[in-house]
Amino acid sequence: MAKSYEQRLEEQRLRQKALRERKRRERSPHRDDIARMLLHVIVRESVKGGSYEKLDRAMDLVARELVAQGFDKRRTEQVIEEIIERHEHGWQPRHRTHILREKWRAEEEAAPEGDDDERG
């Protein structure tokens, strides 16, 4: 007998949940994490080096692609400008603190007993 639509959705939901949990345990970045950091690095380095011409060309391409996907042109350009302005004022992306907490916890568990800042 064929599975119902609801059964397939539930199975997919469980597979996705298991995949997210595995990636979290492995501390594997998601494509959105990489895209976010790539954008940050490109904008930060362009602003730091004063390379606005290349940055403007890249952001124009990004805006065109987003508009082709149906996003509003004016709003897209506004968001891009806001991102660049934040970087000009020293903005840093948020750290994924849940990942850092897991890393610190693992490091604490791996540290030998009695090694609590005893420097002599």
Buried (B, 14 or more C-beta within 10 A) or exposed (E): EEEEEEEEEEEEEEEEEEEEEEEEEEEEBEEEEEEBEEBBEBBBEBBEEEEEEEBEEBBEEEBEEBBEEEEEEEEBBEBBEEBBEBBEEEBEBEEBEEEEEBEEEEEEEEEEEEEEEEEE
